């Protein structure tokens, strides 16, 4: 959790807003847990890809998942990591 908080933090100090991935957000008409987990997961992947400048192997390592899982998540969320490459 701490490593992820460091990755997600937008400033040198970790603040409560950087831990949003731990909290469920309620959305009417949908299962709030499913929505918030999917949203938090996607946001975390986006931030890590930005941090690693699109390096998928490094992003997978920081996220604690395999590269295959990262590729599957990229397809699932329709994310293109090439936009963060230098």
C-alpha atoms as an extended CHARMM CRD file, in Angstrom:
* protein
*
        86  EXT
         1         1  UNK       CA              0.0000000000        0.0000000000        0.0000000000  PROA      1               0.0000000000
         2         2  UNK       CA              2.7990000000        2.4220000000        0.8560000000  PROA      2               0.0000000000
         3         3  UNK       CA              4.6580000000        1.8180000000       -2.4050000000  PROA      3               0.0000000000
         4         4  UNK       CA              1.4660000000        2.4730000000       -4.3350000000  PROA      4               0.0000000000
         5         5  UNK       CA              0.7850000000        5.6010000000       -2.2800000000  PROA      5               0.0000000000
         6         6  UNK       CA              4.2690000000        6.8940000000       -3.1070000000  PROA      6               0.0000000000
         7         7  UNK       CA              3.6660000000        6.2080000000       -6.7930000000  PROA      7               0.0000000000
         8         8  UNK       CA              0.2720000000        7.8980000000       -6.7400000000  PROA      8               0.0000000000
         9         9  UNK       CA              1.3170000000       10.8980000000       -4.6590000000  PROA      9               0.0000000000
        10        10  UNK       CA              1.4550000000       14.0760000000       -6.6750000000  PROA      10              0.0000000000
        11        11  UNK       CA              3.7170000000       15.8110000000       -4.1370000000  PROA      11              0.0000000000
        12        12  UNK       CA              6.6790000000       14.7130000000       -1.9880000000  PROA      12              0.0000000000
        13        13  UNK       CA              4.3540000000       14.2590000000        1.0050000000  PROA      13              0.0000000000
        14        14  UNK       CA              1.6420000000       11.5730000000        0.9020000000  PROA      14              0.0000000000
        15        15  UNK       CA             -1.7340000000       13.1050000000        1.7000000000  PROA      15              0.0000000000
        16        16  UNK       CA             -5.1860000000       11.5770000000        2.1990000000  PROA      16              0.0000000000
        17        17  UNK       CA             -6.1730000000       12.4530000000       -1.3750000000  PROA      17              0.0000000000
        18        18  UNK       CA             -3.3020000000       10.2620000000       -2.6030000000  PROA      18              0.0000000000
        19        19  UNK       CA             -4.9430000000        7.2770000000       -0.9130000000  PROA      19              0.0000000000
        20        20  UNK       CA             -8.1920000000        7.5380000000       -2.8470000000  PROA      20              0.0000000000
        21        21  UNK       CA             -7.6160000000        4.0730000000       -4.2710000000  PROA      21              0.0000000000
        22        22  UNK       CA             -8.3680000000        2.6580000000       -0.8040000000  PROA      22              0.0000000000
        23        23  UNK       CA            -11.8510000000        4.1180000000       -0.5790000000  PROA      23              0.0000000000
        24        24  UNK       CA            -15.0160000000        3.1400000000       -2.4360000000  PROA      24              0.0000000000
        25        25  UNK       CA            -17.0060000000        5.8710000000       -4.1650000000  PROA      25              0.0000000000
        26        26  UNK       CA            -20.7610000000        5.5320000000       -4.4400000000  PROA      26              0.0000000000
        27        27  UNK       CA            -22.3850000000        5.7750000000       -7.8530000000  PROA      27              0.0000000000
        28        28  UNK       CA            -26.1320000000        5.4900000000       -8.2900000000  PROA      28              0.0000000000
        29        29  UNK       CA            -27.3620000000        2.6710000000      -10.4780000000  PROA      29              0.0000000000
        30        30  UNK       CA            -24.1040000000        0.6820000000      -10.3590000000  PROA      30              0.0000000000
        31        31  UNK       CA            -22.3880000000       -1.5490000000       -7.8870000000  PROA      31              0.0000000000
        32        32  UNK       CA            -20.2370000000        1.0650000000       -6.0890000000  PROA      32              0.0000000000
        33        33  UNK       CA            -17.4930000000       -1.3650000000       -5.1280000000  PROA      33              0.0000000000
        34        34  UNK       CA            -17.0280000000       -2.6610000000       -8.6560000000  PROA      34              0.0000000000
        35        35  UNK       CA            -17.0680000000        0.8510000000      -10.1120000000  PROA      35              0.0000000000
        36        36  UNK       CA            -14.6420000000        2.3130000000       -7.6060000000  PROA      36              0.0000000000
        37        37  UNK       CA            -12.2140000000       -0.6150000000       -7.7790000000  PROA      37              0.0000000000
        38        38  UNK       CA            -12.1600000000       -0.5080000000      -11.5790000000  PROA      38              0.0000000000
        39        39  UNK       CA            -11.7520000000        3.2590000000      -11.5490000000  PROA      39              0.0000000000
        40        40  UNK       CA             -9.0050000000        3.1550000000       -8.9090000000  PROA      40              0.0000000000
        41        41  UNK       CA             -7.2010000000        0.4000000000      -10.7890000000  PROA      41              0.0000000000
        42        42  UNK       CA             -7.3290000000        2.3080000000      -14.0600000000  PROA      42              0.0000000000
        43        43  UNK       CA             -6.1550000000        5.5350000000      -12.3990000000  PROA      43              0.0000000000
        44        44  UNK       CA             -3.2740000000        3.7220000000      -10.7380000000  PROA      44              0.0000000000
        45        45  UNK       CA             -2.2050000000        2.1320000000      -14.0160000000  PROA      45              0.0000000000
        46        46  UNK       CA             -2.3420000000        5.5310000000      -15.7290000000  PROA      46              0.0000000000
        47        47  UNK       CA             -0.2190000000        7.1990000000      -13.0600000000  PROA      47              0.0000000000
        48        48  UNK       CA              2.3790000000        4.4370000000      -13.0730000000  PROA      48              0.0000000000
        49        49  UNK       CA              2.6030000000        4.4760000000      -16.8660000000  PROA      49              0.0000000000
        50        50  UNK       CA              3.1320000000        8.2200000000      -16.7180000000  PROA      50              0.0000000000
        51        51  UNK       CA              5.7670000000        7.7750000000      -14.0040000000  PROA      51              0.0000000000
        52        52  UNK       CA              7.6100000000        5.1200000000      -16.0500000000  PROA      52              0.0000000000
        53        53  UNK       CA              7.2080000000        7.0650000000      -19.3070000000  PROA      53              0.0000000000
        54        54  UNK       CA              5.2950000000        4.1610000000      -20.8410000000  PROA      54              0.0000000000
        55        55  UNK       CA              7.7680000000        1.4430000000      -19.8090000000  PROA      55              0.0000000000
        56        56  UNK       CA              5.3780000000       -1.4770000000      -19.4060000000  PROA      56              0.0000000000
        57        57  UNK       CA              7.8710000000       -3.8430000000      -17.7410000000  PROA      57              0.0000000000
        58        58  UNK       CA              8.7400000000       -1.2510000000      -15.0900000000  PROA      58              0.0000000000
        59        59  UNK       CA              5.0720000000       -0.3090000000      -14.6710000000  PROA      59              0.0000000000
        60        60  UNK       CA              4.1160000000       -3.9510000000      -14.1050000000  PROA      60              0.0000000000
        61        61  UNK       CA              6.9080000000       -4.3090000000      -11.5290000000  PROA      61              0.0000000000
        62        62  UNK       CA              5.7930000000       -1.1990000000       -9.6300000000  PROA      62              0.0000000000
        63        63  UNK       CA              2.1720000000       -2.3100000000       -9.7460000000  PROA      63              0.0000000000
        64        64  UNK       CA              3.0960000000       -5.7650000000       -8.4470000000  PROA      64              0.0000000000
        65        65  UNK       CA              1.5570000000       -7.5670000000      -11.4230000000  PROA      65              0.0000000000
        66        66  UNK       CA              2.9120000000       -9.5720000000      -14.3470000000  PROA      66              0.0000000000
        67        67  UNK       CA              3.4130000000       -7.9830000000      -17.7460000000  PROA      67              0.0000000000
        68        68  UNK       CA              0.7160000000      -10.2790000000      -19.1300000000  PROA      68              0.0000000000
        69        69  UNK       CA             -1.7280000000       -8.9450000000      -16.5430000000  PROA      69              0.0000000000
        70        70  UNK       CA             -0.7530000000       -5.3680000000      -17.3770000000  PROA      70              0.0000000000
        71        71  UNK       CA             -1.2970000000       -6.0090000000      -21.0980000000  PROA      71              0.0000000000
        72        72  UNK       CA             -4.7140000000       -7.5030000000      -20.3240000000  PROA      72              0.0000000000
        73        73  UNK       CA             -5.6270000000       -4.4650000000      -18.2070000000  PROA      73              0.0000000000
        74        74  UNK       CA             -4.4320000000       -2.1040000000      -20.9520000000  PROA      74              0.0000000000
        75        75  UNK       CA             -6.7610000000       -3.8310000000      -23.4180000000  PROA      75              0.0000000000
        76        76  UNK       CA             -9.6150000000       -3.9340000000      -20.8880000000  PROA      76              0.0000000000
        77        77  UNK       CA             -9.3680000000       -0.1940000000      -20.1790000000  PROA      77              0.0000000000
        78        78  UNK       CA             -8.3970000000        0.6830000000      -23.7700000000  PROA      78              0.0000000000
        79        79  UNK       CA             -5.2240000000        2.4420000000      -22.6310000000  PROA      79              0.0000000000
        80        80  UNK       CA             -2.3100000000        3.2410000000      -24.9440000000  PROA      80              0.0000000000
        81        81  UNK       CA              0.9930000000        3.4620000000      -23.0370000000  PROA      81              0.0000000000
        82        82  UNK       CA              2.8140000000        4.8690000000      -26.0780000000  PROA      82              0.0000000000
        83        83  UNK       CA              1.4250000000        8.3070000000      -25.2570000000  PROA      83              0.0000000000
        84        84  UNK       CA              3.8340000000        8.4990000000      -22.3030000000  PROA      84              0.0000000000
        85        85  UNK       CA              6.9620000000        7.4880000000      -24.2160000000  PROA      85              0.0000000000
        86        86  UNK       CA              9.5320000000       10.2550000000      -24.6080000000  PROA      86              0.0000000000
